[in-house]
Amino acid sequence: MFNKPLNELTLKELQAVEYQEYDGTHITDIIVVPVNKRHESKYRCMKYILFNSASNHISGVLGGYSDIMQFNRNSGVRVIRIDCLYRSKCLRFMISPSIILSNYCTWVLSEFDIEEKK
């Protein structure tokens, strides 16, 4: 549980959250936190805070020596892998197979929707 809104937490506060087993409860958010460790792949390691924003509950904190996070790994449709660039601490999303965007705008004011061209 956080004592202030997510948007007000600093990187140091998020990095200080202790690792804990996933408790099996519903999660609404995954907060990806870069940690100060370098994976053998030369990318920055990440930890994942599993969070339910409706109840302000931390469901688990995983990772630590993980340099890649994957979505839809077993669905056979699309795989999105995320790694963390070591020096800049920026996230990189790798999409496989690759896609072509159908609608996009160069300057995004609020949210960035990725829509695949059919």
CORTABEL-V696483 format. One record per residue. N is the residue number from 0. RES is the residue in three letters. NEAR is the number of other C-alpha atoms within 12 Angstrom. D_CENTER is the distance of its C-alpha to the mean C-alpha in whole Angstrom. Layout:
N RES NEAR D_CENTER
N RES NEAR D_CENTER
//
This chain:
0 MET 22 18
1 PHE 22 18
2 ASN 12 21
3 LYS 13 20
4 PRO 13 18
5 LEU 23 14
6 ASN 13 15
7 GLU 12 18
8 LEU 18 16
9 THR 15 16
10 LEU 18 14
11 LYS 13 17
12 GLU 18 17
13 LEU 28 13
14 GLN 26 14
15 ALA 19 17
16 VAL 26 15
17 GLU 19 17
18 TYR 22 16
19 GLN 18 17
20 GLU 16 17
21 TYR 19 16
22 ASP 16 19
23 GLY 15 19
24 THR 15 18
25 HIS 19 17
26 ILE 23 13
27 THR 17 12
28 ASP 21 9
29 ILE 25 6
30 ILE 29 5
31 VAL 33 4
32 VAL 37 7
33 PRO 37 9
34 VAL 32 13
35 ASN 25 16
36 LYS 25 17
37 ARG 22 17
38 HIS 22 17
39 GLU 13 20
40 SER 16 18
41 LYS 17 18
42 TYR 27 15
43 ARG 32 13
44 CYS 34 12
45 MET 36 8
46 LYS 34 9
47 TYR 35 7
48 ILE 35 9
49 LEU 32 10
50 PHE 28 12
51 ASN 23 14
52 SER 22 15
53 ALA 14 19
54 SER 15 20
55 ASN 19 18
56 HIS 26 17
57 ILE 34 15
58 SER 29 15
59 GLY 27 14
60 VAL 31 12
61 LEU 30 11
62 GLY 30 11
63 GLY 28 13
64 TYR 26 14
65 SER 29 11
66 ASP 34 11
67 ILE 32 10
68 MET 30 7
69 GLN 20 9
70 PHE 19 10
71 ASN 14 14
72 ARG 15 15
73 ASN 10 18
74 SER 10 19
75 GLY 11 21
76 VAL 14 20
77 ARG 18 17
78 VAL 21 14
79 ILE 23 11
80 ARG 22 10
81 ILE 27 7
82 ASP 32 9
83 CYS 33 9
84 LEU 25 13
85 TYR 23 15
86 ARG 16 17
87 SER 13 16
88 LYS 22 12
89 CYS 19 11
90 LEU 23 8
91 ARG 21 10
92 PHE 19 10
93 MET 19 13
94 ILE 22 14
95 SER 18 17
96 PRO 13 20
97 SER 15 20
98 ILE 17 20
99 ILE 14 23
100 LEU 14 22
101 SER 12 24
102 ASN 13 24
103 TYR 15 22
104 CYS 14 23
105 THR 9 23
106 TRP 8 23
107 VAL 10 20
108 LEU 8 21
109 SER 7 19
110 GLU 10 16
111 PHE 13 15
112 ASP 14 16
113 ILE 16 16
114 GLU 13 20
115 GLU 15 21
116 LYS 11 25
117 LYS 8 27
//
